[in-house]
Amino acid sequence: MGIAAFIILGIIVVAAIYFINIYNNLVRIKHNVSQAWANIDVLLKQRHDELPKLVEVCKQYMQYEGSTLEKIIQARSGVSQARKAGDIAALGIAESQLRMGLGSLFAVSEAYPELKANENFQHLQSRITGIEDAIADRREYYNDSVNINNVRIEQFPDLIVARMFNFKEQALLEFDEEEKQDVDIKSLFN
């Protein structure tokens, strides 16, 4: 075997190691996205379980606010369906509706001093607010993971390996523009 054969063999080995490294990094990134989604999913499930308790406590005090409670129940159902289907776009829309409904509920609760003073309501409000904050944090981590994934599978030479092994672009978890705007508290009391 000549020196040329060793050089060619060396180049093939180095290229194989390089592509294996790219593949392993893409697999790690893909699993980071899955793990980030699983973290959000756990929090969504926790909130999903807490919302009926909150609605029940509120029903005892808020006889005239049925539409507010109904919006929360419908939004909760939408979040659940999108979560189970893994539909990130639909989840973002349903999440926006649920967050707006909860914001309305907490604002309207100001008009019910007995409800505001209820220990169960206070506990559930605090718990759901904490879960909301955790979802926002996990959403940021998820979107960062998705962004890293999407950039890497488009960069050369990673895109060659990504196409060979069918690595897919992932969807960001985004909320509606309405979610990002300030809530008109005054209109909630009219």
C-alpha positions in Angstrom: 0.0 0.0 0.0 1.4 3.3 -1.0 1.5 6.6 0.7 -1.4 7.9 -1.5 -3.6 5.1 -0.2 -2.8 6.0 3.4 -3.6 9.6 2.7 -7.0 8.7 1.1 -7.8 6.3 3.9 -6.9 9.1 6.4 -9.1 11.6 4.7 -12.0 9.0 4.7 -11.6 8.3 8.4 -11.4 12.0 9.3 -14.5 12.7 7.1 -16.4 9.8 8.7 -15.5 11.0 12.2 -16.5 14.6 11.3 -19.9 13.5 9.9 -20.5 11.2 12.9 -19.8 14.2 15.2 -22.3 16.3 13.2 -24.9 13.6 13.4 -24.5 13.2 17.2 -24.7 16.9 17.8 -28.0 17.0 15.7 -29.4 14.1 17.7 -28.5 15.9 21.0 -30.2 19.1 19.8 -33.3 17.2 18.7 -33.6 15.6 22.1 -33.1 19.0 23.8 -36.1 20.3 21.9 -38.1 17.2 23.0 -37.0 17.7 26.6 -37.9 21.3 26.5 -41.4 20.5 25.2 -41.8 17.8 27.9 -41.1 20.4 30.5 -43.8 22.7 29.1 -46.2 19.8 28.8 -45.8 18.9 32.5 -46.7 22.5 33.5 -49.6 22.6 31.1 -50.9 19.4 32.7 -50.5 20.9 36.2 -52.4 24.0 35.2 -55.0 22.0 33.4 -55.6 20.1 36.6 -55.8 23.3 38.7 -58.2 25.3 36.5 -61.4 23.3 37.3 -60.8 23.9 41.0 -60.4 27.7 40.4 -63.6 27.8 38.3 -65.5 25.9 41.0 -64.4 28.3 43.8 -65.3 31.2 41.6 -68.7 29.8 40.7 -69.7 30.0 44.3 -69.2 33.8 44.4 -69.5 35.0 40.8 -73.1 34.1 39.7 -73.1 36.9 37.1 -69.8 36.2 35.5 -70.7 33.0 33.7 -69.2 34.1 30.4 -65.8 34.8 31.9 -65.8 31.3 33.5 -67.0 29.7 30.2 -64.2 31.4 28.2 -61.7 29.9 30.6 -63.3 26.4 30.3 -63.3 26.6 26.5 -59.7 27.9 26.4 -58.6 25.1 28.8 -60.2 22.6 26.4 -58.4 24.1 23.4 -55.0 24.0 25.2 -55.6 20.4 26.1 -56.5 19.4 22.6 -53.5 21.2 21.1 -51.2 19.7 23.7 -52.4 16.2 23.1 -52.0 16.7 19.3 -48.6 18.3 19.7 -49.8 21.2 17.5 -47.5 24.0 18.6 -49.2 26.7 16.5 -52.7 25.8 17.9 -51.3 25.6 21.4 -50.0 29.2 21.1 -53.4 30.5 20.1 -55.2 28.5 22.8 -52.6 29.6 25.4 -53.2 33.2 24.5 -57.0 32.8 24.9 -56.5 31.1 28.2 -54.1 33.7 29.6 -56.5 36.5 28.5 -59.4 34.6 30.2 -57.4 34.2 33.4 -56.4 37.9 33.3 -60.1 38.8 33.0 -61.0 36.4 35.8 -58.4 37.8 38.2 -59.4 41.4 37.3 -63.1 40.7 37.7 -62.5 39.0 41.0 -61.6 42.4 42.4 -65.3 43.2 42.4 -65.9 40.3 44.7 -64.3 40.9 48.1 -65.5 37.7 49.6 -63.9 35.7 46.7 -60.7 37.7 47.0 -60.6 36.9 50.7 -61.3 33.2 50.1 -58.3 31.1 51.1 -58.8 28.5 48.3 -59.1 31.3 45.7 -55.9 32.9 47.0 -54.1 29.6 47.0 -55.3 28.7 43.5 -54.6 32.1 42.1 -51.0 32.0 43.5 -50.5 28.5 42.2 -51.8 29.2 38.7 -49.8 32.5 38.6 -46.6 30.5 39.6 -47.3 27.9 36.9 -47.9 30.7 34.3 -44.4 32.2 35.2 -42.8 28.7 34.9 -44.5 28.2 31.5 -43.1 31.5 30.3 -39.6 30.5 31.5 -39.9 27.0 29.9 -41.3 28.6 26.7 -38.2 30.7 26.4 -36.0 27.7 26.8 -38.1 25.7 24.3 -37.9 28.4 21.7 -34.1 28.7 22.2 -33.8 25.0 21.7 -36.0 25.1 18.6 -34.0 28.0 17.2 -30.7 26.2 17.7 -32.2 23.1 16.0 -33.6 25.1 13.1 -30.4 27.0 12.5 -28.1 23.9 12.7 -30.2 21.9 10.2 -29.9 24.8 7.7 -26.1 25.4 8.1 -23.6 23.8 5.9 -22.3 21.0 6.3 -24.9 20.1 9.0 -27.7 20.4 6.4 -26.3 17.5 4.5 -26.4 15.2 7.5 -29.8 16.6 8.5 -31.3 15.9 5.1 -29.7 12.4 4.9 -31.3 11.5 8.3 -34.5 13.5 7.9 -34.0 15.9 10.8 -37.0 18.3 10.7 -37.5 22.0 11.5 -39.5 22.5 14.7 -42.2 25.1 15.3 -41.7 28.0 17.8 -44.3 28.4 20.6 -45.6 31.8 19.9 -48.6 33.7 21.4 -51.0 36.0 19.6 -50.3 39.7 19.4 -53.3 40.3 21.7 -51.4 38.4 24.4 -48.5 40.9 24.2 -50.7 44.0 24.5 -51.8 45.6 27.8 -55.1 44.5 29.1 -57.8 47.2 29.2 -58.8 46.7 32.9 -61.6 49.3 32.7 -63.4 47.4 29.9 -63.5 44.3 32.1 -65.8 46.1 34.6 -68.3 47.4 32.1 
